[in-house]
């Protein structure tokens, strides 16, 4: 076990049943004896409300590339991760406005509401900390379910919803913050990681199962989104 394995503690809590807005709640802490910790955050098509032990509360939008924040020794964070389809609806704004951005929570919600949300997230209140709007656009859920299929084509998804590709792009971008093709790249990366967990499979087999054209395609995409080769990324996650 190397030093980075014990420098940071992280765990997630998932809803017992499917929640319309929450992917999970999570917490992370960095050992006070560590010299800090660099967290490799891969794109996952989600957004997070993050509260730190010093009271700072932020919203981190969906990412299109790897992020490498350095967490200081003694850092303690708690977060609420929003489902892909719910980002824009739950935050009450076009989700592409926060893509690849980190904003104070008070920039998204009125100060009193932001304080209430931050308190509930920090206290581990696993009810919906963010407001739950009355209506959701079911077309978004349908589109995302279709786009997650390995062989999905954007044109086919649009046609199935009786939308033009341009209209589908606007719909998905506004709710998730990502364009359909970018979303498919992120979903494919996450599928690769799930398939590789605890299994002895060749990269060629993983590439085929995850929906890449071939192993070379897998290598290019994983390096572009994670900053590492597939082999190095999987080794880091052991």
VEXNU-412436 format. One record per residue: residue number from 0; x, z negated, y negated of N, C-alpha, C in turn. Coordinates in pm, whole numbers. Example, Ala and Ser with C-alpha at 12.3 -4.5 7.8 and 13.67 -1.06 7.14 Angstrom:
BEGIN
PT,k,nX,nZ,nY,caX,caZ,caY,cX,cZ,cY
PT,0,1319,-780,569,1230,-780,450,1320,-780,330
PT,1,1285,-708,225,1367,-714,106,1290,-787,-3
END
This chain:
BEGIN
PT,k,nX,nZ,nY,caX,caZ,caY,cX,cZ,cY
PT,0,85,0,120,0,0,0,88,0,-124
PT,1,63,94,-218,145,96,-338,83,8,-446
PT,2,159,-11,-554,118,-105,-658,-14,-66,-723
PT,3,-39,66,-737,-161,108,-804,-286,77,-724
PT,4,-270,56,-590,-385,24,-507,-444,-112,-543
PT,5,-361,-204,-593,-408,-338,-625,-419,-362,-775
PT,6,-372,-268,-856,-376,-287,-1000,-517,-283,-1055
PT,7,-606,-205,-990,-742,-189,-1040,-842,-216,-928
PT,8,-949,-286,-965,-1060,-312,-873,-1183,-240,-925
PT,9,-1250,-165,-839,-1367,-87,-880,-1472,-91,-771
PT,10,-1598,-105,-811,-1706,-96,-712,-1833,-45,-781
PT,11,-1921,11,-698,-2047,67,-746,-2165,-1,-678
PT,12,-2278,1,-749,-2404,-51,-696,-2509,60,-714
PT,13,-2563,108,-604,-2659,218,-611,-2801,166,-597
PT,14,-2895,232,-664,-3036,190,-651,-3081,195,-505
PT,15,-3163,98,-466,-3213,96,-329,-3297,219,-299
PT,16,-3369,266,-397,-3447,389,-385,-3406,482,-498
PT,17,-3438,610,-483,-3401,706,-586,-3454,665,-722
PT,18,-3367,663,-820,-3406,625,-955,-3408,751,-1041
PT,19,-3506,767,-1129,-3515,891,-1205,-3399,915,-1301
PT,20,-3329,809,-1343,-3225,825,-1443,-3090,770,-1402
PT,21,-3087,669,-1315,-2962,598,-1285,-2901,649,-1155
PT,22,-2775,694,-1165,-2697,730,-1046,-2642,604,-981
PT,23,-2583,516,-1063,-2531,389,-1012,-2494,299,-1129
PT,24,-2471,172,-1099,-2409,78,-1190,-2270,52,-1133
PT,25,-2173,23,-1217,-2038,2,-1165,-1962,-99,-1250
PT,26,-1855,-149,-1193,-1766,-239,-1268,-1622,-213,-1226
PT,27,-1532,-236,-1320,-1390,-214,-1295,-1309,-317,-1372
PT,28,-1203,-364,-1311,-1114,-458,-1378,-970,-424,-1342
PT,29,-880,-448,-1437,-738,-423,-1417,-667,-557,-1413
PT,30,-584,-575,-1314,-511,-701,-1295,-431,-735,-1421
PT,31,-440,-860,-1462,-366,-904,-1582,-215,-896,-1563
PT,32,-172,-896,-1437,-27,-891,-1411,24,-748,-1406
PT,33,-67,-652,-1404,-26,-511,-1397,22,-464,-1534
PT,34,101,-362,-1534,147,-305,-1661,53,-197,-1710
PT,35,-76,-221,-1697,-175,-119,-1731,-205,-33,-1610
PT,36,-301,55,-1625,-344,139,-1513,-399,270,-1567
PT,37,-350,381,-1514,-399,512,-1553,-508,554,-1455
PT,38,-628,571,-1505,-744,604,-1424,-766,756,-1426
PT,39,-761,819,-1309,-791,961,-1301,-942,977,-1286
PT,40,-1008,1025,-1391,-1153,1042,-1392,-1183,1191,-1375
PT,41,-1242,1225,-1261,-1272,1364,-1232,-1411,1401,-1284
PT,42,-1432,1526,-1321,-1567,1569,-1359,-1666,1543,-1247
PT,43,-1781,1482,-1282,-1883,1455,-1180,-2023,1494,-1227
PT,44,-2032,1560,-1343,-2160,1607,-1398,-2253,1493,-1438
PT,45,-2198,1374,-1459,-2278,1259,-1502,-2230,1213,-1640
PT,46,-2305,1122,-1699,-2264,1055,-1823,-2269,905,-1799
PT,47,-2190,830,-1875,-2182,685,-1855,-2202,609,-1984
PT,48,-2274,498,-1972,-2276,396,-2077,-2177,289,-2032
PT,49,-2072,264,-2111,-1965,173,-2071,-1953,60,-2171
PT,50,-1949,-63,-2116,-1935,-182,-2200,-1810,-257,-2155
PT,51,-1726,-293,-2250,-1603,-365,-2218,-1617,-513,-2251
PT,52,-1524,-591,-2198,-1531,-736,-2218,-1513,-776,-2363
PT,53,-1457,-687,-2446,-1443,-719,-2589,-1568,-682,-2669
PT,54,-1673,-637,-2601,-1800,-607,-2667,-1817,-463,-2707
PT,55,-1715,-380,-2690,-1727,-239,-2728,-1817,-166,-2630
PT,56,-1912,-88,-2681,-2006,-15,-2597,-2001,133,-2636
PT,57,-1981,220,-2539,-1967,362,-2566,-2051,444,-2469
PT,58,-2075,568,-2508,-2135,668,-2420,-2029,774,-2396
PT,59,-2004,802,-2269,-1908,906,-2232,-1986,1021,-2171
PT,60,-1977,1138,-2233,-2054,1253,-2189,-1995,1320,-2066
PT,61,-2066,1416,-2011,-2017,1489,-1894,-1888,1563,-1928
PT,62,-1793,1560,-1836,-1661,1618,-1861,-1647,1753,-1792
PT,63,-1567,1839,-1852,-1538,1969,-1792,-1396,1976,-1737
PT,64,-1319,1868,-1754,-1182,1864,-1701,-1145,1719,-1675
PT,65,-1034,1699,-1608,-990,1564,-1574,-958,1484,-1699
PT,66,-988,1355,-1695,-952,1262,-1803,-859,1156,-1744
PT,67,-758,1114,-1822,-659,1018,-1773,-644,901,-1871
PT,68,-750,822,-1889,-739,708,-1979,-646,600,-1922
PT,69,-570,538,-2009,-484,427,-1967,-555,296,-2002
PT,70,-582,217,-1900,-650,89,-1918,-546,-22,-1926
PT,71,-557,-105,-2029,-461,-213,-2048,-479,-322,-1943
PT,72,-373,-397,-1918,-380,-511,-1826,-490,-606,-1872
PT,73,-570,-656,-1779,-677,-749,-1811,-807,-683,-1855
PT,74,-810,-551,-1862,-932,-481,-1902,-1044,-506,-1801
PT,75,-1163,-528,-1852,-1282,-543,-1767,-1392,-456,-1824
PT,76,-1448,-369,-1741,-1551,-275,-1783,-1672,-284,-1689
PT,77,-1789,-261,-1747,-1910,-246,-1666,-1986,-125,-1719
PT,78,-2046,-49,-1628,-2107,75,-1672,-2235,109,-1599
PT,79,-2308,197,-1661,-2430,254,-1605,-2410,406,-1606
PT,80,-2418,467,-1488,-2396,612,-1477,-2531,682,-1470
PT,81,-2552,779,-1560,-2677,853,-1566,-2671,976,-1476
PT,82,-2779,1000,-1406,-2789,1119,-1321,-2778,1246,-1405
PT,83,-2728,1350,-1343,-2704,1477,-1412,-2828,1528,-1483
PT,84,-2939,1532,-1413,-3062,1589,-1470,-3119,1505,-1582
PT,85,-3076,1379,-1592,-3140,1285,-1685,-3062,1261,-1813
PT,86,-2944,1320,-1827,-2858,1283,-1939,-2926,1305,-2073
PT,87,-2971,1426,-2098,-3033,1456,-2227,-3161,1378,-2250
PT,88,-3244,1368,-2145,-3372,1298,-2157,-3352,1149,-2182
PT,89,-3263,1086,-2105,-3243,941,-2119,-3181,904,-2253
PT,90,-3092,989,-2303,-3024,958,-2429,-3098,1012,-2551
PT,91,-3198,1096,-2527,-3279,1146,-2637,-3207,1244,-2727
PT,92,-3119,1326,-2667,-3047,1426,-2746,-3007,1541,-2655
PT,93,-2971,1657,-2713,-2919,1766,-2630,-2788,1722,-2566
PT,94,-2783,1726,-2434,-2668,1669,-2365,-2537,1741,-2397
PT,95,-2544,1867,-2437,-2420,1937,-2469,-2354,1881,-2596
PT,96,-2427,1802,-2675,-2368,1741,-2795,-2264,1634,-2759
PT,97,-2272,1581,-2637,-2176,1477,-2598,-2083,1523,-2487
PT,98,-2087,1651,-2453,-1996,1702,-2350,-1851,1680,-2394
PT,99,-1771,1625,-2303,-1629,1599,-2328,-1606,1508,-2449
PT,100,-1702,1419,-2477,-1688,1330,-2592,-1717,1185,-2550
PT,101,-1660,1091,-2626,-1690,948,-2613,-1736,900,-2749
PT,102,-1857,843,-2753,-1918,800,-2879,-1957,653,-2871
PT,103,-1954,582,-2985,-2012,447,-2986,-2160,455,-2946
PT,104,-2205,360,-2868,-2345,357,-2825,-2438,354,-2945
PT,105,-2393,291,-3054,-2476,281,-3174,-2488,414,-3248
PT,106,-2411,515,-3208,-2428,648,-3264,-2540,724,-3194
PT,107,-2579,674,-3079,-2681,742,-2998,-2816,672,-3011
PT,108,-2815,539,-3017,-2937,460,-3031,-2929,376,-3159
PT,109,-3044,337,-3215,-3042,242,-3328,-2965,117,-3290
PT,110,-2905,50,-3388,-2815,-62,-3362,-2878,-169,-3274
PT,111,-3005,-207,-3301,-3068,-313,-3222,-3090,-268,-3078
PT,112,-3127,-142,-3060,-3148,-89,-2925,-3015,-77,-2851
PT,113,-2910,-32,-2921,-2778,-22,-2860,-2729,-159,-2815
PT,114,-2752,-263,-2896,-2710,-398,-2859,-2784,-447,-2736
PT,115,-2915,-416,-2728,-2994,-458,-2611,-2944,-389,-2485
PT,116,-2917,-259,-2494,-2869,-184,-2378,-2733,-237,-2334
PT,117,-2643,-258,-2429,-2510,-308,-2396,-2517,-443,-2327
PT,118,-2602,-531,-2375,-2616,-664,-2315,-2665,-654,-2172
PT,119,-2762,-568,-2148,-2817,-555,-2013,-2716,-495,-1917
PT,120,-2639,-398,-1966,-2535,-339,-1880,-2429,-443,-1848
PT,121,-2385,-519,-1950,-2279,-618,-1927,-2326,-730,-1835
PT,122,-2451,-772,-1850,-2502,-881,-1767,-2537,-836,-1625
PT,123,-2525,-707,-1599,-2554,-658,-1464,-2701,-647,-1435
PT,124,-2781,-634,-1540,-2925,-617,-1521,-2950,-478,-1465
PT,125,-2986,-470,-1336,-2996,-340,-1271,-3136,-280,-1277
PT,126,-3205,-311,-1383,-3324,-234,-1416,-3278,-124,-1510
PT,127,-3366,-33,-1546,-3325,78,-1632,-3291,26,-1770
PT,128,-3163,19,-1802,-3122,-34,-1932,-3156,62,-2045
PT,129,-3157,191,-2015,-3192,289,-2117,-3342,312,-2115
PT,130,-3401,350,-2228,-3545,375,-2231,-3584,485,-2131
PT,131,-3700,470,-2071,-3748,569,-1974,-3860,650,-2038
PT,132,-3833,775,-2077,-3937,858,-2138,-4052,884,-2041
PT,133,-4165,919,-2096,-4284,941,-2014,-4277,1072,-1935
PT,134,-4208,1171,-1988,-4210,1303,-1926,-4069,1352,-1895
PT,135,-4059,1425,-1783,-3936,1493,-1746,-3968,1638,-1716
PT,136,-3871,1723,-1735,-3889,1865,-1707,-3852,1890,-1561
PT,137,-3952,1909,-1476,-3928,1926,-1333,-3847,2052,-1303
PT,138,-3847,2147,-1395,-3768,2268,-1373,-3619,2235,-1364
PT,139,-3577,2132,-1438,-3435,2095,-1436,-3396,2043,-1298
PT,140,-3478,1954,-1242,-3450,1902,-1108,-3445,2017,-1007
PT,141,-3541,2107,-1016,-3545,2220,-923,-3419,2306,-938
PT,142,-3382,2334,-1062,-3263,2417,-1086,-3137,2350,-1033
PT,143,-3122,2220,-1056,-3002,2150,-1010,-2996,2144,-859
PT,144,-3109,2118,-794,-3110,2116,-647,-3067,2252,-592
PT,145,-3115,2359,-656,-3078,2493,-610,-2932,2523,-637
PT,146,-2883,2486,-755,-2744,2514,-792,-2644,2437,-708
PT,147,-2687,2327,-646,-2597,2248,-562,-2573,2312,-425
PT,148,-2652,2411,-388,-2631,2476,-258,-2505,2561,-264
PT,149,-2422,2556,-159,-2294,2628,-163,-2307,2776,-196
PT,150,-2411,2842,-147,-2424,2987,-167,-2514,3023,-285
PT,151,-2548,2928,-370,-2642,2953,-479,-2586,3055,-578
PT,152,-2676,3138,-630,-2641,3233,-736,-2729,3202,-856
PT,153,-2668,3198,-974,-2741,3163,-1095,-2860,3258,-1116
PT,154,-2838,3386,-1093,-2946,3484,-1112,-3064,3454,-1022
PT,155,-3038,3415,-897,-3146,3385,-803,-3222,3259,-844
PT,156,-3150,3159,-892,-3214,3035,-937,-3306,3064,-1055
PT,157,-3257,3143,-1149,-3337,3179,-1266,-3463,3254,-1224
PT,158,-3448,3350,-1134,-3563,3429,-1089,-3666,3342,-1018
PT,159,-3619,3245,-940,-3710,3156,-868,-3793,3072,-963
PT,160,-3739,3044,-1082,-3811,2966,-1182,-3884,3054,-1283
PT,161,-3880,3184,-1261,-3941,3280,-1355,-3880,3268,-1494
PT,162,-3748,3249,-1497,-3675,3238,-1623,-3568,3347,-1628
PT,163,-3530,3385,-1747,-3413,3470,-1762,-3289,3384,-1741
PT,164,-3176,3446,-1712,-3053,3369,-1697,-3018,3297,-1827
PT,165,-3045,3360,-1939,-3016,3297,-2068,-3102,3173,-2089
PT,166,-3232,3182,-2051,-3321,3067,-2066,-3279,2955,-1971
PT,167,-3242,2990,-1849,-3195,2888,-1754,-3070,2819,-1810
PT,168,-2979,2897,-1866,-2858,2839,-1922,-2891,2738,-2031
PT,169,-2981,2774,-2123,-3019,2682,-2232,-3083,2556,-2176
PT,170,-3170,2572,-2077,-3241,2458,-2018,-3142,2361,-1953
PT,171,-3054,2414,-1869,-2958,2330,-1798,-2858,2269,-1895
PT,172,-2812,2345,-1992,-2714,2296,-2090,-2772,2181,-2172
PT,173,-2897,2194,-2215,-2959,2091,-2298,-2979,1961,-2222
PT,174,-3014,1970,-2093,-3043,1848,-2015,-2920,1786,-1952
PT,175,-2822,1868,-1912,-2707,1816,-1838,-2577,1819,-1918
PT,176,-2572,1902,-2022,-2450,1916,-2099,-2356,2021,-2045
PT,177,-2387,2079,-1930,-2300,2177,-1867,-2374,2308,-1844
PT,178,-2303,2419,-1856,-2361,2547,-1821,-2375,2557,-1669
PT,179,-2470,2638,-1620,-2489,2646,-1475,-2362,2676,-1396
PT,180,-2279,2768,-1444,-2158,2803,-1369,-2056,2689,-1372
PT,181,-2046,2619,-1484,-1957,2503,-1489,-2009,2393,-1398
PT,182,-2140,2373,-1400,-2201,2273,-1313,-2170,2303,-1167
PT,183,-2179,2430,-1128,-2150,2467,-990,-2005,2436,-954
PT,184,-1912,2457,-1047,-1771,2426,-1021,-1752,2276,-997
PT,185,-1816,2195,-1080,-1804,2049,-1067,-1868,2002,-937
PT,186,-1985,2053,-905,-2054,2016,-781,-1970,2053,-660
PT,187,-1906,2169,-665,-1823,2214,-552,-1703,2122,-534
PT,188,-1641,2079,-646,-1530,1984,-637,-1575,1855,-571
PT,189,-1688,1801,-616,-1738,1676,-559,-1775,1692,-412
PT,190,-1826,1810,-374,-1858,1836,-233,-1730,1836,-149
PT,191,-1625,1897,-202,-1495,1897,-133,-1446,1754,-110
PT,192,-1459,1669,-212,-1413,1530,-198,-1495,1455,-95
PT,193,-1627,1476,-95,-1712,1409,5,-1677,1454,147
PT,194,-1658,1583,164,-1629,1637,297,-1493,1590,349
PT,195,-1399,1565,258,-1264,1525,299,-1254,1377,331
PT,196,-1350,1297,290,-1340,1151,305,-1342,1111,452
PT,197,-1234,1051,497,-1228,996,631,-1228,1099,742
PT,198,-1200,1226,710,-1205,1330,813,-1072,1404,818
PT,199,-1032,1439,940,-911,1518,958,-953,1665,966
PT,200,-947,1734,853,-982,1875,850,-877,1950,770
PT,201,-855,2074,806,-759,2156,732,-818,2193,597
PT,202,-730,2227,503,-778,2269,372,-860,2397,382
PT,203,-823,2485,474,-900,2608,491,-1043,2577,537
PT,204,-1056,2481,628,-1189,2442,676,-1268,2375,564
PT,205,-1204,2286,490,-1271,2219,379,-1314,2319,273
PT,206,-1229,2418,246,-1263,2520,147,-1390,2594,188
PT,207,-1398,2634,314,-1515,2708,362,-1640,2621,357
PT,208,-1629,2497,401,-1745,2408,404,-1793,2371,264
PT,209,-1700,2360,170,-1737,2320,34,-1792,2435,-49
PT,210,-1774,2559,-1,-1830,2672,-72,-1731,2753,-153
PT,211,-1600,2732,-130,-1498,2814,-197,-1479,2945,-120
PT,212,-1432,3046,-189,-1412,3176,-126,-1304,3168,-18
PT,213,-1200,3092,-44,-1091,3075,52,-1005,2958,5
PT,214,-898,2930,80,-813,2816,45,-744,2834,-90
PT,215,-709,2958,-123,-646,2983,-253,-742,2951,-368
PT,216,-869,2986,-349,-971,2954,-449,-985,2803,-465
PT,217,-988,2733,-352,-992,2586,-354,-875,2530,-435
PT,218,-756,2579,-408,-636,2526,-475,-643,2548,-625
PT,219,-684,2667,-667,-692,2696,-810,-794,2606,-880
PT,220,-911,2591,-818,-1018,2514,-880,-986,2365,-883
PT,221,-933,2312,-774,-900,2169,-771,-791,2137,-872
PT,222,-690,2222,-883,-585,2199,-982,-641,2206,-1124
PT,223,-730,2302,-1148,-787,2317,-1282,-872,2198,-1322
PT,224,-948,2141,-1227,-1041,2033,-1259,-982,1893,-1242
PT,225,-878,1880,-1161,-823,1746,-1134,-681,1727,-1184
PT,226,-610,1838,-1210,-471,1827,-1252,-374,1813,-1137
PT,227,-424,1815,-1013,-340,1800,-894,-373,1909,-792
PT,228,-281,1933,-700,-312,2019,-587,-411,1945,-496
PT,229,-483,2017,-411,-574,1947,-318,-504,1842,-234
PT,230,-387,1874,-183,-314,1778,-100,-278,1652,-178
PT,231,-227,1671,-300,-189,1556,-383,-310,1474,-423
PT,232,-421,1541,-453,-542,1469,-492,-595,1383,-378
PT,233,-599,1440,-258,-649,1364,-143,-556,1248,-110
PT,234,-425,1269,-125,-329,1161,-98,-346,1048,-199
PT,235,-372,1081,-324,-391,979,-428,-514,895,-401
PT,236,-616,955,-338,-743,885,-317,-747,803,-187
PT,237,-639,806,-108,-637,728,16,-635,578,-14
END
